[in-house]
Amino acid sequence: MKQFVPLSKRSAPGPARIGIGGPVGSGKTALIEAMMPVFKDHCIEVAVVTNDLVTKEDARRLRAGGLIDPDRVSAVEAGACPHTVIREDPTLNIAAADDLEARFPELDLILIESGGDNLASTFSLDLVDWWMFVIDVGQGDDIPRKRGPGILQSDLLVINKLDLAPHVFVDAAEILTEAAEIRGETPVIGCCCKGARVMGVDNIVNMLARDLLFRELPA
């Protein structure tokens, strides 16, 4: 069931806040890295809040990658199950996003990457305006059928690592079709974020621009 408030009804000013959730290793950080050049090409100003259990590993990776100003990356250490700080008590993430917004008033979007979690992971709507859930074909072709709040309630389901499908005995077209049938009218995008065959990332950025910035990006 859809649970987000359409952004046209948002009362909060400032950059839109986007949650990025999904299991460990599904490619959340890689997706952010792949989106950064597309954001830059279209002059979309972005900052990132990363979440890890007891480290700042993802933040260090993004800061060192040269794709974003390191000062625009903040790190939250959850210290407990990752969903705790994005759903039950998102205070730390709200504070981190507020700080980025205050320091960079030109921001269009703040991406809030959850630590790797399970299919029940969701974001508090006190924290984000819109959120995506990232799975990958390496987790099996039955992942969409297992449903769960992350699969069913996210504003966008991303199925990552489609290039690996033949190597893990997954039919890429079939998993995309099945996910679309399960989610009904809410969108599904397949992508590859790394290697020689990056695909689908432009479609994700276009959706963010359309749904959150209310503009279509040029082809």
C-alpha positions as CSV (number, residue, x, y, z in Angstrom):
1,M,0.0,0.0,0.0
2,K,1.2,3.5,-0.8
3,Q,2.0,5.4,2.4
4,F,3.9,8.6,1.2
5,V,2.5,12.0,1.1
6,P,2.8,13.4,-2.5
7,L,5.4,16.1,-2.6
8,S,2.9,18.6,-3.9
9,K,1.4,18.5,-0.4
10,R,4.7,18.9,1.4
11,S,4.8,21.8,3.9
12,A,8.5,21.6,4.5
13,P,10.7,23.9,2.4
14,G,14.2,23.1,1.2
15,P,15.7,20.1,-0.6
16,A,13.7,16.9,-1.0
17,R,14.9,14.0,1.2
18,I,15.2,10.7,-0.5
19,G,15.6,7.3,1.3
20,I,17.6,4.5,-0.3
21,G,17.1,1.2,1.5
22,G,17.8,-2.4,0.8
23,P,19.7,-5.6,1.9
24,V,23.4,-5.7,2.5
25,G,25.3,-5.8,-0.8
26,S,22.4,-4.9,-3.0
27,G,24.4,-2.0,-4.4
28,K,23.0,1.1,-2.6
29,T,26.3,2.9,-2.4
30,A,27.2,1.9,-6.0
31,L,23.9,3.3,-7.2
32,I,24.7,6.6,-5.5
33,E,28.1,6.6,-7.1
34,A,26.6,5.9,-10.5
35,M,24.0,8.7,-10.1
36,M,26.5,11.4,-9.2
37,P,27.7,12.1,-12.7
38,V,24.1,12.2,-14.0
39,F,23.2,14.7,-11.2
40,K,26.2,16.8,-12.2
41,D,25.3,16.7,-15.9
42,H,21.9,18.1,-15.1
43,C,23.1,20.7,-12.5
44,I,21.2,18.9,-9.7
45,E,22.8,19.8,-6.3
46,V,23.0,16.8,-4.0
47,A,24.3,15.8,-0.6
48,V,24.3,12.4,1.1
49,V,23.8,10.9,4.6
50,T,25.1,7.4,4.9
51,N,24.2,4.9,7.6
52,D,26.4,2.1,8.9
53,L,26.1,0.0,12.0
54,V,29.3,0.9,13.9
55,T,31.5,2.4,11.2
56,K,31.6,5.3,8.6
57,E,32.7,3.1,5.8
58,D,30.2,4.1,3.2
59,A,30.8,7.8,3.9
60,R,34.6,7.3,3.6
61,R,34.1,5.6,0.3
62,L,31.9,8.4,-1.1
63,R,34.3,11.1,0.2
64,A,37.3,9.4,-1.4
65,G,35.6,8.7,-4.7
66,G,35.9,12.2,-6.2
67,L,32.3,12.2,-7.3
68,I,31.0,14.6,-4.7
69,D,32.4,17.3,-2.4
70,P,33.5,15.4,0.7
71,D,31.9,18.1,2.9
72,R,28.5,17.1,1.4
73,V,28.7,13.6,2.9
74,S,27.6,13.0,6.5
75,A,27.8,9.7,8.3
76,V,25.4,8.2,10.9
77,E,26.4,5.2,13.0
78,A,23.2,3.4,13.8
79,G,24.6,1.4,16.7
80,A,21.6,-1.0,16.4
81,C,19.4,-2.6,13.7
82,P,19.7,-0.3,10.6
83,H,15.9,0.3,10.5
84,T,16.0,1.8,14.0
85,V,17.5,5.2,12.8
86,I,15.4,5.5,9.6
87,R,12.1,4.4,11.1
88,E,11.6,4.0,14.8
89,D,13.8,7.0,15.9
90,P,15.2,8.9,12.9
91,T,16.5,11.8,15.0
92,L,20.2,11.2,14.1
93,N,19.4,11.2,10.4
94,I,17.1,14.2,10.6
95,A,19.8,16.1,12.4
96,A,22.4,15.1,9.8
97,A,20.1,16.2,6.9
98,D,19.2,19.5,8.7
99,D,22.9,20.2,9.1
100,L,23.6,19.6,5.4
101,E,20.7,21.7,4.4
102,A,21.9,24.6,6.6
103,R,25.4,24.4,5.3
104,F,24.5,24.1,1.6
105,P,21.3,26.1,0.9
106,E,21.7,25.4,-2.8
107,L,20.8,21.7,-2.4
108,D,18.1,20.2,-4.5
109,L,18.2,16.7,-3.0
110,I,19.5,14.9,0.1
111,L,20.0,11.2,-0.3
112,I,19.8,9.2,2.9
113,E,21.3,5.7,2.5
114,S,20.2,3.2,5.1
115,G,22.5,0.5,6.3
116,G,21.9,-2.9,4.8
117,D,18.7,-4.3,6.2
118,N,16.0,-6.9,5.4
119,L,12.8,-6.8,3.3
120,A,10.8,-5.3,6.1
121,S,12.9,-2.1,6.1
122,T,10.9,1.1,5.6
123,F,11.6,4.8,6.1
124,S,9.7,7.1,8.5
125,L,7.9,9.9,6.6
126,D,9.2,12.3,9.3
127,L,12.6,11.6,7.7
128,V,12.0,11.3,3.9
129,D,9.6,12.6,1.3
130,W,10.2,9.6,-1.1
131,W,12.1,6.4,-0.9
132,M,13.4,3.6,-3.0
133,F,14.3,0.0,-2.2
134,V,17.2,-1.7,-3.9
135,I,17.5,-5.5,-4.4
136,D,19.7,-7.4,-6.7
137,V,19.4,-10.5,-8.8
138,G,22.1,-12.3,-6.8
139,Q,19.7,-12.7,-4.0
140,G,17.5,-14.9,-6.1
141,D,14.6,-14.6,-8.5
142,D,12.1,-15.2,-5.7
143,I,12.9,-11.9,-3.9
144,P,9.9,-10.0,-5.3
145,R,7.5,-12.8,-4.5
146,K,8.6,-12.6,-0.8
147,R,7.1,-9.2,-0.8
148,G,7.6,-7.4,2.5
149,P,7.2,-3.7,3.2
150,G,10.4,-2.7,1.3
151,I,9.2,-4.4,-1.8
152,L,5.5,-3.3,-1.6
153,Q,5.6,0.2,0.0
154,S,8.6,1.9,-1.6
155,D,8.0,4.6,-4.1
156,L,10.4,2.9,-6.5
157,L,11.8,-0.7,-6.5
158,V,15.2,-0.9,-8.1
159,I,16.5,-4.4,-9.2
160,N,20.2,-4.1,-9.5
161,K,23.0,-6.1,-11.1
162,L,21.0,-7.3,-14.1
163,D,24.3,-8.0,-15.9
164,L,24.9,-10.8,-13.4
165,A,21.5,-12.5,-14.0
166,P,22.8,-15.2,-16.4
167,H,25.6,-16.1,-13.9
168,V,23.1,-16.7,-11.0
169,F,20.5,-18.5,-13.0
170,V,18.0,-15.7,-13.0
171,D,15.9,-14.6,-16.0
172,A,16.2,-10.8,-15.9
173,A,13.1,-10.1,-17.9
174,E,11.1,-12.4,-15.8
175,I,12.1,-11.0,-12.4
176,L,11.3,-7.5,-13.7
177,T,7.9,-8.6,-15.0
178,E,7.0,-10.4,-11.8
179,A,8.1,-7.4,-9.7
180,A,5.9,-5.1,-11.8
181,E,2.9,-7.4,-11.4
182,I,3.4,-7.5,-7.6
183,R,3.8,-3.7,-7.2
184,G,0.9,-2.8,-9.5
185,E,1.1,0.9,-10.5
186,T,4.2,1.7,-8.5
187,P,7.3,1.7,-10.6
188,V,10.1,-0.9,-11.0
189,I,13.4,0.0,-12.7
190,G,16.2,-2.5,-13.5
191,C,19.8,-1.3,-13.6
192,C,23.5,-2.1,-13.6
193,C,25.6,0.4,-11.7
194,K,29.1,-0.9,-12.4
195,G,31.3,-2.3,-15.1
196,A,31.1,-1.7,-18.9
197,R,27.3,-2.0,-19.1
198,V,25.9,0.7,-16.8
199,M,22.2,1.0,-17.5
200,G,19.0,2.2,-15.9
201,V,20.6,4.9,-13.8
202,D,19.4,7.7,-16.1
203,N,15.9,6.4,-15.7
204,I,16.2,6.6,-11.9
205,V,17.5,10.1,-11.9
206,N,14.8,11.2,-14.4
207,M,12.2,9.8,-12.0
208,L,13.7,11.7,-9.1
209,A,13.7,14.9,-11.1
210,R,10.1,14.5,-12.3
211,D,8.6,13.4,-9.0
212,L,10.7,15.6,-6.6
213,L,11.9,18.6,-8.7
214,F,9.0,18.7,-11.0
215,R,11.0,18.9,-14.2
216,E,11.8,16.7,-17.1
217,L,15.5,16.2,-17.9
218,P,16.6,16.6,-21.5
219,A,17.5,13.4,-23.3
